[in-house]
Amino acid sequence: MRLRQERYRLSARTVEIFRHKLELAVKFGTAYDKAWAQFMVGFSLLWHGEPARAVEWLEKSLDGAVQMGARLLEVRSLTYLSVASRKTRDLPALHAYNPRLLELAPAIGEHTYHGIGQANQGWLAWREGDDQQAARLCKSAVDIWVASGGNMFHGLAEWVLLAIAVNRRDQGQAELWAQDLLDPNSFYQPLEEEVAKRLKEALKACQEGETSAAFRLFEQTLELVKSSGEL
């Protein structure tokens, strides 16, 4: 309930609840309960804005999942370890986790996580300057999510696609991805307030025909997102 209410920008209170769940799982639960509770502590820290602290718990849940053969927990742990690696710019870790994610997620029909793996590969390609490959992979991620019912963290692909559109001075594509990122659907993780404000200003400039101002605002938005670790 709290995850949905907070739309995956989680409060300190939510992190505290998951820590308490872990304490109970250690005292009274099975090894499986403990591993899932470790995952939820890591997941909540990640979306509370502490990806470096999240890694410890997600690694523990991954180890437990592998030992027990719990493939869904393994996929989820790999998914959010890869996201934490992106946010902390730990490229060796991302290169280690993401191939495993891309292999296991489609094998067990976990399409949302498969899409995140594709988005991660797109982000890596974008960082290496291969915009064509990055766009192909990130669009593939979006297509997977659309076909499978969506992904609350669609910005993992769409920020890269916006960055590519801005770099190419493709106003139509920039507007398209900006509008998607601003989608008010409560299923999606909302943008940070200042980021949303700047992106809306960029779209307004597009609508008013102020192309230079629009791209300047898009670039400012992307810098904000980079500094927060979301791109």
C-alpha positions in Angstrom: 0.0 0.0 0.0 2.8 2.5 0.9 4.7 1.7 -2.3 1.6 2.6 -4.3 0.7 5.7 -2.2 4.3 7.0 -2.4 4.6 6.0 -6.1 8.0 4.5 -5.5 9.6 7.6 -4.2 9.8 6.0 -0.8 9.9 7.7 2.6 12.1 7.0 5.5 9.1 5.5 7.3 8.6 2.9 4.5 12.3 1.9 4.8 11.9 1.6 8.5 8.9 -0.7 8.0 10.8 -3.0 5.7 13.7 -3.1 8.2 11.3 -4.2 10.9 9.9 -6.9 8.5 13.5 -8.2 8.1 14.0 -8.3 11.9 10.8 -10.5 12.1 11.9 -12.7 9.2 15.3 -13.3 10.9 13.6 -14.3 14.1 10.6 -16.2 12.9 10.8 -16.8 9.2 12.3 -19.3 6.8 15.4 -18.7 4.7 13.1 -17.7 1.9 11.3 -15.2 4.0 14.6 -13.7 5.1 15.9 -13.4 1.5 12.7 -11.6 0.4 12.9 -9.3 3.4 16.5 -8.5 2.5 15.4 -7.7 -1.0 12.7 -5.3 0.2 15.1 -3.4 2.4 17.4 -3.0 -0.6 14.5 -2.1 -2.9 13.2 0.5 -0.4 16.6 2.1 0.1 17.1 2.3 -3.7 13.9 4.2 -4.2 14.5 6.3 -1.1 17.5 7.7 -2.9 20.2 5.6 -1.3 21.4 3.3 -4.1 24.9 2.7 -2.6 23.3 1.4 0.7 20.8 -0.6 -1.3 23.5 -2.7 -2.9 24.5 -4.6 0.3 20.9 -5.9 0.9 20.2 -6.7 -2.8 23.4 -8.7 -3.0 22.3 -10.7 0.1 18.9 -11.4 -1.4 20.6 -12.4 -4.7 22.9 -14.8 -2.8 20.0 -16.3 -1.0 17.9 -16.7 -4.2 20.7 -18.5 -6.0 21.2 -20.9 -3.1 17.5 -21.7 -2.9 16.9 -21.7 -6.6 14.3 -19.0 -6.2 14.4 -17.7 -9.8 11.8 -14.8 -9.4 13.7 -13.4 -6.4 17.0 -13.8 -8.4 15.6 -11.8 -11.3 14.3 -9.1 -9.1 17.5 -8.8 -7.2 19.5 -8.7 -10.5 17.1 -6.1 -11.8 17.5 -3.6 -9.0 21.2 -4.3 -8.5 21.6 -3.2 -12.1 19.6 -0.1 -11.5 21.6 0.7 -8.4 24.8 0.2 -10.4 23.5 2.7 -13.0 22.7 5.2 -10.4 26.1 4.9 -8.7 28.0 4.7 -12.0 29.5 1.3 -11.1 29.9 0.1 -14.6 31.8 -3.1 -13.8 28.9 -4.2 -11.6 26.4 -3.3 -14.2 28.4 -5.3 -16.8 28.3 -8.3 -14.4 24.6 -8.2 -13.4 22.9 -7.2 -16.6 23.8 -10.2 -18.9 22.5 -12.5 -16.2 19.3 -10.4 -16.0 18.8 -10.5 -19.8 19.3 -14.2 -19.8 17.0 -15.2 -16.9 14.1 -12.7 -17.1 12.8 -13.8 -20.5 13.4 -17.4 -19.7 10.9 -17.2 -16.8 8.5 -14.8 -18.6 9.3 -11.7 -16.5 8.9 -9.2 -19.3 9.0 -6.0 -17.2 12.5 -7.0 -15.9 13.6 -8.0 -19.3 12.7 -4.5 -20.5 14.8 -3.0 -17.7 17.7 -5.1 -18.8 17.3 -3.8 -22.4 17.1 -0.2 -21.1 20.3 -0.8 -19.2 22.1 -1.9 -22.3 20.7 1.1 -24.1 22.1 3.4 -21.3 25.5 1.7 -21.7 25.5 2.2 -25.4 24.5 5.9 -25.0 27.3 6.5 -22.5 29.7 5.0 -25.1 28.4 7.4 -27.7 26.5 4.9 -29.8 23.1 6.8 -30.1 21.8 4.5 -32.8 22.3 1.3 -30.7 21.1 3.1 -27.6 17.8 4.2 -29.3 17.2 0.7 -30.7 17.6 -0.9 -27.3 15.6 1.7 -25.3 12.8 1.6 -27.8 12.8 -2.2 -27.5 12.5 -1.8 -23.7 9.5 0.5 -24.2 7.9 -1.9 -26.6 8.3 -4.8 -24.2 6.7 -2.8 -21.4 3.8 -1.7 -23.6 3.2 -5.3 -24.6 3.4 -6.6 -21.0 1.3 -3.9 -19.2 3.8 -1.2 -18.4 6.7 -0.5 -16.0 6.5 2.1 -13.3 10.2 3.0 -13.9 9.8 3.8 -17.6 12.2 6.7 -17.3 15.1 4.1 -17.3 14.6 4.0 -21.1 12.9 7.3 -21.8 15.4 9.6 -20.4 18.0 8.1 -22.7 15.6 8.5 -25.7 15.0 12.1 -24.8 18.7 12.8 -24.5 19.2 11.3 -28.0 16.4 13.4 -29.4 17.8 16.6 -27.9 21.3 15.7 -29.2 19.9 15.3 -32.7 17.7 18.4 -32.4 14.7 16.3 -33.2 11.9 18.4 -31.7 9.1 16.0 -32.5 10.8 13.1 -30.7 11.9 15.3 -27.8 8.3 16.4 -27.3 7.1 12.8 -27.5 9.4 11.5 -24.8 8.9 14.5 -22.6 5.2 14.0 -22.7 5.6 10.3 -21.8 7.9 11.2 -18.9 5.3 13.6 -17.6 2.5 11.1 -17.8 0.4 11.6 -14.6 -0.7 8.0 -14.5 -0.4 7.0 -10.8 1.1 3.6 -11.9 4.3 5.5 -12.8 7.0 6.9 -10.6 6.5 10.7 -10.8 9.3 13.0 -11.7 11.0 15.1 -9.1 9.3 18.5 -8.8 12.0 20.7 -10.3 12.6 18.2 -13.1 8.9 18.2 -14.0 8.7 22.0 -13.9 11.7 22.4 -16.3 10.3 19.7 -18.7 6.9 21.4 -18.8 8.6 24.7 -19.5 10.5 23.1 -22.4 7.2 21.7 -23.8 5.6 25.1 -23.5 8.4 26.7 -25.5 8.0 24.0 -28.2 4.3 24.9 -28.4 5.1 28.6 -28.7 7.6 28.0 -31.5 10.6 29.0 -29.4 12.8 26.2 -30.6 16.2 27.5 -29.2 14.6 28.2 -25.8 13.0 24.7 -25.8 16.2 22.9 -26.4 18.0 25.0 -23.8 15.4 23.9 -21.3 15.6 20.3 -22.4 19.4 20.4 -21.9 18.9 22.0 -18.4 16.4 19.2 -17.5 18.8 16.5 -18.6 21.6 18.0 -16.5 19.3 17.9 -13.5 18.4 14.3 -14.2 22.1 13.3 -14.6 23.0 14.9 -11.3 20.3 12.9 -9.5 21.6 9.6 -11.0 18.4 9.0 -13.0 20.3 9.3 -16.3 
